[in-house]
Amino acid sequence: MKKYFIIIIILLFTACEKVMNYDYYIINNCNEEISVYIEINSNRPSYKGSNITFILPHEKKLIYHGTSINRLQDRLVEYFFTKITIYKGDKVSKLNYIDKDMWEFKPTSENHANSYLTIYPENFE
């Protein structure tokens, strides 16, 4: 019986999946304040909702922190967000910011990565 208990304990500690942390930043490379409207994926009940963030000119701002399991992946922007709309004054960018190729993915450790989206004045033309 003791032998089985030890095996179960070993399996519990070795079979645990690691939690991966993701931070999503937007960099405003415009000369005006931008507002960012995000909708969080509703399939993740603990993260359901939306918010609006204002980002000053030439400022970098954290817009979301998310977690996942297994390994770091650059495609999770599509997992965390259902919509990202960016406004500059009365202009709305028509770009698809859910596309992972719009983001610069940078792992910072084996269980953490930052993703950066840079917004330029041309995005609103």
Rosetta blueprint (number, residue, H / E / L):
1 M L
2 K H
3 K H
4 Y H
5 F H
6 I H
7 I H
8 I H
9 I H
10 I H
11 L H
12 L H
13 F H
14 T H
15 A L
16 C L
17 E L
18 K L
19 V E
20 M E
21 N E
22 Y E
23 D E
24 Y E
25 Y E
26 I E
27 I E
28 N E
29 N L
30 C L
31 N L
32 E L
33 E L
34 I E
35 S E
36 V E
37 Y E
38 I E
39 E E
40 I E
41 N L
42 S L
43 N L
44 R L
45 P H
46 S H
47 Y H
48 K L
49 G E
50 S E
51 N E
52 I E
53 T E
54 F E
55 I E
56 L L
57 P L
58 H L
59 E L
60 K E
61 K E
62 L E
63 I E
64 Y E
65 H E
66 G E
67 T E
68 S E
69 I E
70 N L
71 R L
72 L L
73 Q L
74 D H
75 R H
76 L H
77 V H
78 E H
79 Y H
80 F H
81 F E
82 T E
83 K E
84 I E
85 T E
86 I E
87 Y E
88 K E
89 G L
90 D L
91 K E
92 V E
93 S L
94 K L
95 L L
96 N L
97 Y L
98 I L
99 D L
100 K H
101 D H
102 M H
103 W L
104 E E
105 F E
106 K E
107 P E
108 T E
109 S E
110 E L
111 N L
112 H E
113 A E
114 N E
115 S E
116 Y E
117 L E
118 T E
119 I E
120 Y L
121 P H
122 E H
123 N H
124 F H
125 E L
